[in-house]
């Protein structure tokens, strides 16, 4: 689905699936392992619905459903083409497989990758809308609920429930505004996405700031993944600074970067992309130019390679 996803004819909004639980440390690994160890794709699907699922995952029935939701949303597992089973993905294997890059989510890169994949996924309506279309620097939960309801009415979304949207927004805020040991309690303290500091309370539980600015923990490799995918979706050879900063699914929007940090990263692209992209300011037009074919799979390989090199250097220190 294109960048205009929420405004496309036939788009079906989703404000559920997580059962009100933010993703927790360990959940994605558990979900991946369950699917990976299943004998067939149908067995993999049954892992999340069988009578033994509660014992297997060590959580309640609703949390089991939430684990599957987050694994699918982040692209760790996916439905089979015939819709009758589940299977692991190449991304899931790259992170959580036997030789996975970061199965315990110890690296900032992995958490940024997960955020990028979730926030760019139009199946999570509130997440996608907040990080791709919302233009304010702060919000109260009630404001997000009202705006999503207005959007739903304008787009003629069916079965739009204020209660469902409210639960979805509450889950979104707990996912990002907590941090380990934060004031939101156990749920937010266990959410890896809270470590990114993208949303923070503004002195009360009812108003929050979207933290735009430099992201020191965001690596050039993960940034390259988002930029490459942005080019793939546009199917274009160039992209302006403005589009890379403000369009839906752009790296500037998804990572909440300010223009200075975005421009710095773009100016370093030729080196970080191994010559696949270059920054240009010819004739006063600031833009990125794609020099040669380069896929998001190639970008992910570079990101994982760099992450592995940093881990080895850290372990050797």
Secondary structure per residue as TSV (DSSP state, phi and psi in degrees):
chain	resnum	aa	ss	phi	psi
A	1	X	-	360.0	137.7
A	2	X	-	-70.7	178.7
A	3	X	T	-64.1	-22.1
A	4	X	T	-85.1	16.3
A	5	X	G	-36.7	-54.2
A	6	X	G	-64.9	-21.2
A	7	X	G	-105.5	5.6
A	8	X	S	-79.7	146.5
A	9	X	T	-64.7	131.9
A	10	X	T	89.2	-1.5
A	11	X	-	-64.3	134.0
A	12	X	-	-110.6	111.3
A	13	X	-	-69.0	153.9
A	14	X	-	-136.0	121.9
A	15	X	-	-121.7	25.3
A	16	X	-	-147.3	-172.9
A	17	X	S	110.8	-34.5
A	18	X	S	-83.0	-8.0
A	19	X	T	57.9	28.6
A	20	X	T	74.3	6.2
A	21	X	-	-100.8	124.8
A	22	X	-	-65.7	160.6
A	23	X	-	-65.4	145.2
A	24	X	-	-120.5	156.5
A	25	X	T	-56.4	133.9
A	26	X	T	94.7	-22.8
A	27	X	H	-66.0	-45.8
A	28	X	H	-66.1	-38.4
A	29	X	H	-63.8	-44.3
A	30	X	H	-61.8	-43.8
A	31	X	H	-64.9	-42.8
A	32	X	H	-62.2	-47.8
A	33	X	H	-60.2	-39.7
A	34	X	H	-62.2	-42.4
A	35	X	H	-71.9	-40.6
A	36	X	H	-64.1	-35.6
A	37	X	H	-84.9	-12.3
A	38	X	-	-68.5	145.9
A	39	X	S	-71.4	-36.5
A	40	X	S	-135.1	167.3
A	41	X	H	-65.3	-32.9
A	42	X	H	-68.3	-39.6
A	43	X	H	-62.2	-37.6
A	44	X	H	-63.0	-40.2
A	45	X	H	-67.4	-39.0
A	46	X	H	-68.3	-22.6
A	47	X	T	-54.5	-33.3
A	48	X	T	-90.9	-5.2
A	49	X	T	-126.4	-8.3
A	50	X	S	-74.5	168.9
A	51	X	T	-67.6	-19.8
A	52	X	T	-93.4	-0.7
A	53	X	H	-63.2	-37.9
A	54	X	H	-62.8	-43.7
A	55	X	H	-68.2	-38.9
A	56	X	H	-63.4	-46.6
A	57	X	H	-90.3	-15.6
A	58	X	T	72.2	24.7
A	59	X	S	-138.7	172.9
A	60	X	-	-71.5	170.2
A	61	X	H	-58.4	-42.8
A	62	X	H	-65.4	-36.0
A	63	X	H	-69.4	-34.4
A	64	X	H	-59.5	-44.6
A	65	X	H	-62.9	-37.5
A	66	X	H	-66.3	-39.4
A	67	X	H	-58.7	-46.6
A	68	X	H	-62.1	-43.4
A	69	X	H	-56.3	-50.1
A	70	X	H	-69.7	-35.5
A	71	X	H	-63.2	-41.5
A	72	X	H	-72.0	-41.2
A	73	X	H	-64.8	-37.3
A	74	X	T	-83.0	-5.5
A	75	X	T	77.6	26.4
A	76	X	S	-82.1	-37.1
A	77	X	E	-131.2	166.3
A	78	X	E	-152.1	159.5
A	79	X	E	-72.7	144.1
A	80	X	-	-68.3	161.7
A	81	X	T	-59.7	-33.0
A	82	X	T	-84.0	-2.6
A	83	X	S	74.6	6.2
A	84	X	S	-101.7	2.1
A	85	X	-	-160.5	-177.4
A	86	X	E	-124.1	153.3
A	87	X	E	-144.7	159.0
A	88	X	E	-74.8	159.9
A	89	X	-	-110.6	166.0
A	90	X	H	-64.8	-35.0
A	91	X	H	-65.3	-45.7
A	92	X	H	-58.8	-42.2
A	93	X	H	-66.2	-38.0
A	94	X	H	-62.8	-31.0
A	95	X	H	-95.7	-46.2
A	96	X	H	-112.3	-0.6
A	97	X	S	-69.5	-176.9
A	98	X	T	-57.4	-35.3
A	99	X	T	-114.0	34.1
A	100	X	-	-63.2	152.5
A	101	X	S	-71.4	-31.4
A	102	X	-	-159.9	66.4
A	103	X	T	-64.1	-20.2
A	104	X	T	-107.0	13.0
A	105	X	-	53.2	52.3
A	106	X	-	-93.2	-12.4
A	107	X	S	-107.8	140.8
A	108	X	H	-59.9	-36.3
A	109	X	H	-55.2	-44.9
A	110	X	H	-63.9	-41.3
A	111	X	H	-67.0	-39.4
A	112	X	H	-63.1	-40.5
A	113	X	H	-60.9	-43.2
A	114	X	H	-64.3	-43.9
A	115	X	H	-58.9	-47.5
A	116	X	H	-57.4	-46.0
A	117	X	H	-68.6	-35.3
A	118	X	H	-74.0	-48.1
A	119	X	H	-68.0	-22.9
A	120	X	T	-92.2	2.0
A	121	X	-	-97.1	110.9
A	122	X	T	-68.5	-7.4
A	123	X	T	-68.6	-21.5
A	124	X	S	-102.0	88.6
A	125	X	H	-56.1	-52.3
A	126	X	H	-64.8	-43.1
A	127	X	H	-60.2	-49.6
A	128	X	H	-61.7	-43.9
A	129	X	H	-65.8	-43.5
A	130	X	H	-63.6	-45.2
A	131	X	H	-89.2	-7.9
A	132	X	H	-119.8	-20.7
A	133	X	T	-129.4	-27.8
A	134	X	-	-67.9	134.2
A	135	X	-	-111.6	-7.1
A	136	X	-	-83.8	158.2
A	137	X	S	-89.2	-12.5
A	138	X	E	-147.9	166.5
A	139	X	E	-159.9	155.9
A	140	X	-	-105.8	150.1
A	141	X	H	-56.7	-38.9
A	142	X	H	-62.2	-33.1
A	143	X	H	-66.8	-41.9
A	144	X	H	-63.8	-41.6
A	145	X	H	-61.2	-46.8
A	146	X	H	-62.0	-43.5
A	147	X	H	-67.7	-38.8
A	148	X	H	-67.6	-36.1
A	149	X	H	-64.4	-42.2
A	150	X	H	-64.0	-40.8
A	151	X	H	-62.6	-43.0
A	152	X	H	-61.8	-40.6
A	153	X	H	-65.9	-43.7
A	154	X	H	-63.8	-34.5
A	155	X	T	-93.5	2.1
A	156	X	T	60.5	40.6
A	157	X	-	-69.8	137.4
A	158	X	S	-88.8	154.6
A	159	X	S	53.0	47.8
A	160	X	-	-84.9	117.3
A	161	X	-	-115.2	126.3
A	162	X	H	-61.4	-38.5
A	163	X	H	-63.3	-42.5
A	164	X	H	-65.4	-42.6
A	165	X	H	-64.4	-41.2
A	166	X	H	-61.0	-43.9
A	167	X	H	-63.9	-37.9
A	168	X	H	-65.8	-44.7
A	169	X	H	-64.3	-41.3
A	170	X	H	-59.5	-41.9
A	171	X	H	-66.0	-41.3
A	172	X	H	-59.6	-47.3
A	173	X	H	-63.8	-42.4
A	174	X	H	-65.9	-29.3
A	175	X	H	-64.7	-37.0
A	176	X	H	-110.4	-23.3
A	177	X	S	-99.8	10.9
A	178	X	-	-94.9	-88.8
A	179	X	-	96.6	154.8
A	180	X	T	-59.3	126.5
A	181	X	T	74.2	14.9
A	182	X	-	-73.9	176.7
A	183	X	T	-74.3	-8.6
A	184	X	T	-84.9	-2.2
A	185	X	-	88.6	-161.7
A	186	X	H	-60.6	-41.9
A	187	X	H	-60.9	-48.9
A	188	X	H	-73.9	-32.5
A	189	X	H	-63.1	-26.7
A	190	X	T	-95.2	-0.1
A	191	X	-	-84.5	116.7
A	192	X	G	-62.8	-29.4
A	193	X	G	-68.8	-20.1
A	194	X	G	-66.3	-22.0
A	195	X	G	-66.8	-19.0
A	196	X	G	-77.7	-19.5
A	197	X	-	68.0	31.7
A	198	X	S	-79.9	-26.7
A	199	X	E	-133.3	135.0
A	200	X	E	-142.5	150.4
A	201	X	E	-64.6	149.7
A	202	X	E	-111.7	59.3
A	203	X	E	85.4	-7.1
A	204	X	E	-153.2	169.2
A	205	X	T	-80.3	-2.7
A	206	X	T	-108.8	-3.0
A	207	X	E	-139.7	139.9
A	208	X	E	-136.6	150.2
A	209	X	E	-107.4	136.1
A	210	X	E	-89.8	116.7
A	211	X	-	-86.0	92.8
A	212	X	-	-86.7	136.9
A	213	X	S	153.0	-169.5
A	214	X	-	-61.0	146.4
A	215	X	-	-124.0	86.4
A	216	X	T	-58.4	-29.3
A	217	X	T	-87.0	-5.0
A	218	X	S	-82.6	114.3
A	219	X	-	-78.0	160.8
A	220	X	H	-64.8	-30.1
A	221	X	H	-67.2	-44.5
A	222	X	H	-67.9	-40.6
A	223	X	H	-57.6	-42.4
A	224	X	H	-63.4	-36.7
A	225	X	H	-58.3	-47.9
A	226	X	H	-67.3	-41.6
A	227	X	H	-64.3	-42.6
A	228	X	H	-64.3	-41.9
A	229	X	H	-65.1	-36.1
A	230	X	H	-61.2	-43.4
A	231	X	H	-64.6	-40.4
A	232	X	H	-61.6	-42.2
A	233	X	H	-70.1	-30.2
A	234	X	H	-86.3	-21.0
A	235	X	T	50.9	52.1
A	236	X	-	-131.9	160.6
A	237	X	S	-92.8	-14.3
A	238	X	E	-137.6	159.2
A	239	X	E	-149.1	130.6
A	240	X	E	-75.2	160.8
A	241	X	H	-57.1	-41.7
A	242	X	H	-62.3	-45.0
A	243	X	H	-66.1	-37.2
A	244	X	H	-71.6	-18.0
A	245	X	H	-97.6	-27.0
A	246	X	H	-131.4	-13.8
A	247	X	S	-74.1	158.0
A	248	X	T	-58.2	137.3
A	249	X	T	66.8	12.6
A	250	X	-	-77.8	154.9
A	251	X	H	-61.7	-34.1
A	252	X	H	-62.8	-41.4
A	253	X	H	-71.3	-49.9
A	254	X	H	-66.5	-33.9
A	255	X	T	-100.1	3.2
A	256	X	T	52.7	53.8
A	257	X	-	-92.1	148.8
A	258	X	-	-85.8	170.2
A	259	X	H	-65.9	-35.0
A	260	X	H	-64.2	-47.7
A	261	X	H	-67.3	-39.8
A	262	X	H	-61.1	-46.8
A	263	X	H	-62.7	-40.2
A	264	X	H	-60.5	-45.2
A	265	X	H	-65.7	-39.4
A	266	X	H	-67.6	-35.3
A	267	X	H	-68.1	-18.4
A	268	X	T	-98.5	4.8
A	269	X	H	-61.5	-38.8
A	270	X	H	-59.0	-37.6
A	271	X	H	-77.1	-45.4
A	272	X	H	-70.8	-26.0
A	273	X	T	-97.8	7.6
A	274	X	T	55.8	42.6
A	275	X	T	84.3	4.7
A	276	X	S	-75.4	-32.9
A	277	X	E	-127.8	156.5
A	278	X	E	-143.8	148.2
A	279	X	E	-91.1	135.3
A	280	X	E	-133.3	139.8
A	281	X	-	-126.2	29.6
A	282	X	G	-64.5	137.1
A	283	X	G	56.3	28.3
A	284	X	G	77.3	3.8
A	285	X	-	-98.2	113.5
A	286	X	-	-88.1	118.0
A	287	X	E	-157.6	163.1
A	288	X	E	-102.4	136.2
A	289	X	E	-115.9	130.6
A	290	X	E	-83.2	119.5
A	291	X	-	-86.6	-37.2
A	292	X	S	-148.9	161.9
A	293	X	-	-56.5	135.9
A	294	X	-	-158.5	125.3
A	295	X	-	-103.4	162.9
A	296	X	H	-66.3	-26.5
A	297	X	H	-66.5	-39.7
A	298	X	H	-65.1	-39.9
A	299	X	H	-63.0	-41.3
A	300	X	H	-63.8	-39.3
A	301	X	H	-60.6	-41.9
A	302	X	H	-64.3	-42.2
A	303	X	H	-62.6	-43.8
A	304	X	H	-69.8	-35.6
A	305	X	H	-62.6	-45.8
A	306	X	H	-65.8	-38.2
A	307	X	H	-64.4	-41.6
A	308	X	H	-62.7	-39.8
A	309	X	H	-64.2	-40.4
A	310	X	H	-67.0	-37.7
A	311	X	H	-65.4	-41.3
A	312	X	H	-63.3	-40.3
A	313	X	H	-66.2	-38.8
A	314	X	H	-65.7	-43.8
A	315	X	H	-66.1	-31.4
A	316	X	H	-78.7	-19.5
A	317	X	-	-72.5	360.0
